[in-house]
Structures are given as C-alpha cells and as structure tokens.
Amino acid sequence: MTLAKKLQQLTDDLAIIDDPQERLGAVVDRAKKLPPLADAERTDAHRVRGCISLVYLVSEVRDGRCSFRCEADGPLVRGLVALLCNFYSGATPADIATFEPDPLEALDLARNLSPTRRNGLASARATIRAFAQSHPS
C-alpha cells in the first residue's frame, strides 16, 4: 500500500473521532499495545536528537522495506512516535524519502501540542526520513 493510501486510511479511521483530545487518546491507546524496546536497543545511537523526552527509534531495512520501532518516556510522545513508526513501516526507502505530507499534521494531531513537542516529533520524522535517504533502494 502506498503512503498516500495509508494516510487516507488512517485519516478515515480517525475521522470518526470528532474531538482532537479523544483522537490523541486513541493514538496513545494503540501504542500501549506495542512491545517495548529491549534494554540493549535503548542506546545513544538510537536516541532521537531534538526531543526533550527520551525517544529511541530503531530502524532497519528488510527485503527492500523499512521497519521502525520506538520507545519514549511519556505516553503521548510514545503514541505519536509509534504512529509515525507504524505509518512509515513497510514502505520503501524511496517512498519515505519523497513523501512530503507530515502524517501528524495531515491527521490534525499536532495542532494542540506544545511547540517543543511539535519540534521533537518533527525530529523523529526527520530521523525516519534521513534513515530512508541513507538506504536507497
């Protein structure tokens, strides 16, 4: 599935929740079901720079497709970074590198966040895109 189709599906899924705070709550709830990173993966090499919260992002390419997993010290940040990881996982590096829309903006999830949180999430997205750009298909 292309990232554009994935974004449309995610938009449709979250559109049934009118209230922005409830939408964020649903994103946080989804992330609670994800397994945490192993202690060995919570290293400085996997730390996302630019986030005030501790955010770790593990990236890999398998069979020409990217896979992302994350951990964060706060539930809201973990939920939003996990949404980014799930969104970009399964796409090719070229698709990620060229896909411009920010999923959090497109889903109207970033509007009610503080500027520091928005900057941190932009850093997480930039980390994902930089990984994709450094692993051309």
C-alpha positions in Angstrom: 0.0 0.0 0.0 1.4 3.4 -0.9 2.0 6.0 1.8 -0.7 8.2 0.3 -3.3 5.4 0.6 -2.1 4.6 4.1 -2.5 8.2 5.1 -6.0 8.2 3.6 -6.9 5.0 5.5 -5.6 6.4 8.8 -7.4 9.7 8.2 -10.7 7.7 7.6 -10.1 5.6 10.7 -9.5 8.6 13.0 -12.2 10.8 11.3 -14.9 9.0 13.4 -13.4 10.7 16.5 -14.5 14.3 16.4 -12.7 15.6 19.5 -9.0 16.2 19.0 -8.2 15.2 22.6 -10.0 11.9 22.1 -8.2 11.4 18.8 -4.9 11.8 20.7 -6.2 9.4 23.4 -6.9 6.8 20.7 -3.4 7.1 19.4 -1.9 6.7 22.9 -4.1 3.6 23.5 -2.8 2.0 20.3 0.8 2.5 21.4 0.1 0.8 24.8 -0.3 -2.5 22.9 3.1 -2.3 21.4 6.0 -4.2 22.9 8.8 -2.0 24.5 12.2 -1.9 23.0 14.8 -4.2 24.6 17.2 -2.5 27.0 20.0 -3.2 24.5 18.2 -1.0 22.0 17.8 2.0 24.3 21.2 3.3 23.4 22.6 6.7 22.5 22.9 5.5 18.9 19.1 5.1 18.7 18.2 8.3 20.6 16.3 10.9 18.6 18.1 14.2 18.8 15.9 17.3 19.3 13.3 15.7 21.6 13.1 16.9 25.1 11.6 13.5 26.0 13.7 10.4 25.8 12.8 8.9 22.4 14.5 5.9 20.9 14.0 4.9 17.3 15.2 1.6 15.9 15.3 1.4 12.1 16.1 -1.3 9.6 15.6 -2.4 6.0 14.4 -5.9 5.3 13.6 -7.1 1.7 13.7 -3.5 0.5 11.2 -2.2 3.0 11.8 -0.1 6.1 10.8 -1.1 9.6 10.6 1.2 12.6 10.1 0.6 16.3 10.3 3.1 19.1 10.2 3.8 22.8 9.6 7.1 24.6 9.4 8.0 28.2 5.9 9.7 28.0 2.7 8.1 26.8 1.7 10.9 24.5 5.0 11.1 22.8 5.3 7.3 22.6 1.9 7.2 21.0 2.7 9.8 18.4 6.1 8.4 17.5 4.6 4.9 17.4 2.1 6.3 14.9 4.9 7.6 12.7 6.8 4.3 13.0 3.7 2.3 12.1 2.9 4.7 9.2 6.3 4.5 7.6 7.0 0.8 8.3 6.6 -1.3 5.2 7.4 1.5 2.8 10.4 1.5 0.6 13.2 4.0 1.5 12.5 5.9 -1.8 8.8 6.2 -0.9 9.6 7.6 2.6 12.3 10.0 1.3 9.9 11.5 -1.3 6.6 11.5 0.7 6.1 15.1 1.7 2.9 15.3 3.9 3.5 15.1 7.6 1.1 12.5 8.8 0.7 14.2 12.2 -0.3 17.5 10.5 -2.5 15.7 8.0 -4.3 13.9 10.8 -4.7 17.2 12.7 -2.9 15.7 15.7 -0.2 18.3 16.1 -2.4 21.3 16.4 -2.9 21.1 20.1 0.6 20.1 21.0 3.2 22.5 22.6 5.9 23.9 20.3 8.5 21.8 22.0 6.5 18.6 21.4 5.9 19.5 17.8 9.6 20.2 17.3 10.5 16.8 18.9 8.1 15.0 16.7 9.5 16.8 13.7 12.9 15.5 14.8 11.5 11.9 14.9 10.1 12.3 11.4 13.3 13.8 10.2 15.2 10.8 11.7 13.0 8.4 9.8 13.4 10.3 6.6 17.2 10.6 7.0 17.4 6.8 7.6 15.4 6.2 4.4 17.5 8.6 2.4 20.7 6.9 3.6 19.4 3.5 2.4 18.4 4.0 -1.2 16.5 1.1 -2.8 
